[in-house]
Amino acid sequence: DLHVPAGQTVALVGATGAGKTTIARRVARFYDPLEGTVRLDGMADRSPARVILDATARLPLHSNLVVSARDVPLIVMVGKQAHEGQTAALAAAGAKIIAVDLASGGVDLRQALEALAAEGFSRVFAEGGAEVASSLVSNDLIDEVVFFRAPVVVGPNGVRALGGTALSAIEQSAGRDRNESV
């Protein structure tokens, strides 16, 4: 077991292949472990829920997200027309299903955020790729933007952060906090 007391700094050292990167990725939740969960002791009620935007309820029942839904809160935002049998199966596995209207490209993000607010959520960390980010910006649904820029660009053609929306759209959103981290 790895235990890091609050306020402590830990360095992971070891030979190549010892698992340093695996531990760092698990702590950062880049992927869920095959078994168990990574949570802060005594903070279960303040730990983040996972919210999936899935207009047609196609999230596989055998995915780690669904398998761990009883231990780590999982909310699946589906379109109101999503397959009833699949949404029932997700709910039976422990996921909370919230149905909203569809908008261009997927679930209506404004309705989704309003539904999350009604559930008591006051902050959402959106990690949904370029299309979700673009929709949030173009619909003026963001309060704060934080960019993480990689020190090295991989490949000749990167993926645009906001899909077809220019980054200047963020600057045009009045009253937004702008933070940039490298």
N, C-alpha and C positions, 0 to 999 in steps of 0.2 A: 504494500500500500504506500502511496505517496501522500504525505501530509505536509502542507506548507502553512505555518501559522500566519495570521493576518499581519501585514506590515513587513514581512520578511522577504529578502531577495534570495533567490535560489539560482544557481548556475547548474545546468545539466552538462556534464562532461562524460566522455567515454569514447571508446573506439568506434570507428565507422561500423554501422549496422547494429549498434547496441540498443537503439530505440529512442534516442534523443528527439529526433524529429517526430516520431510517432506520439510521444508524450506531449510535445508542444502542440501538435495538431489536435490532440484530444482535449487538452485544456482550453484551447481556443475554439473548440467545437467545430473544426473544419469537417469533421465527420464524427458520428457517434460510435462508441465502442460496440463491439459485437454483443457484449453482455454488460449489464450494470449501467450506471449513469455517472456523469461527472457533474457534481453539484457542490455548492459551498455548504459546509456543516452549519446547521442552525439557521440557514437562510432559505429553506425550501419555499417558504411563503413569498420570498422576494426574488426567487430565481425566475428567469424568463420562460415564458411559454413559447412554444413553437407554433407559428401561424403559417399555414400553407394556403396559397391561392390556387384553387383547383376547380375551375368552372364546371367540369364534367365529372368530378369525383372519380378520377382515374388513378388515384394514389394506390399503389399496390398494397394489399393487405399484409404481405410478408415483408414489407420494408421496415427498416429499423425505426423509422418514425412511428409507424402504426404499432409495431410489436412492443415498443416501450411507452405507448400512450397512457397506460395506467400508472406509470412511475413518473413520467415527465409530461406535463400538460401539452396536449396537442389540439389545436383548433384548426379545422379545415373549413375554409370559406368556399362554398360551392355556389354555382348558379341555381336559381330556383327550379330550373328544368333538369337538374342533374338526375341521374338514374337513381330511383328510390331504393332499389335493392343494394346498390353499392354504398349509398349514404347510410343505410341501416347497418350494413356490415362494418363500416368504419366506426359508427357509433357503438356498436356491440363490442368492438375492440378497445373502446375507451376514448376515442376521439370525440371532441365536441364539434358538432356540425352546425354551421351558421349559413343559412341560405340567403343570398342577396340577388338583386337583378344582375343581368349581364350588361356589359358595356363593350365598346369596341375592343376586341382582343382578349376579353376575359371578364372576370368579376368586376362589378362597379366598385372602384376603389374608395370613393366617397362613402358609399353605403357600408363597405367593409370596415372602414375606420370608425364610422358612427356606431356600428355594431360592437366593435371592440371597446369603444368608450362606454357603451351601455353595460359591458361586462366588467367595467372598472379599470380598464387599461388607460394610462395617461401618456405613455411613451411607446413608440414602435421603432425598432431598428429594422429598416428595410434592406434586405439583401436578396433582391429578386432579379438581378440582371438588368440589362439595358432597357428592356421594354417596360418593366415595372417602374424603374427609376424615371424614365421619360414620362410615363403617365402621371406619376406623382408630381413631377415638376410642371407639366403642361396643365394640370388641373389645380395647381396652386395648393397642393396638399402637404407641403413640407414646411417645417419650422426651422430646421437646421440641416446643413449639408456638411458632411465630413468626407473629404477625398483622401484616399490612401494611394499614393503613386509609387509604383515599383521602381527600383533603381535601374532596372534593365528591362527593355522592351523585348519580348520574345516573339519572333516572327516578323515578317515585313509588314503585315497588316493587322493591327490590333483591333479589338472590339471597342466600338465607341461606347463611352460610359452611359450615354443617354439615348442610345439607338439613333434615330433620325433627328433628335432634338439637339440643337447647338448648346454647348455649355453656357453660352451667354444668357440663356433662358433663366438660369439660376440668378444671375446678376440682376435681371429684370424683375425678379420677385421681390416686391417691396417688403422691408422689415424682416428679412431673413438673416439669421446668424450665418456667417461664413467662416468655417474653420478649414484649414488645409494642413494635413500631416504628411510627412514624407516617411 
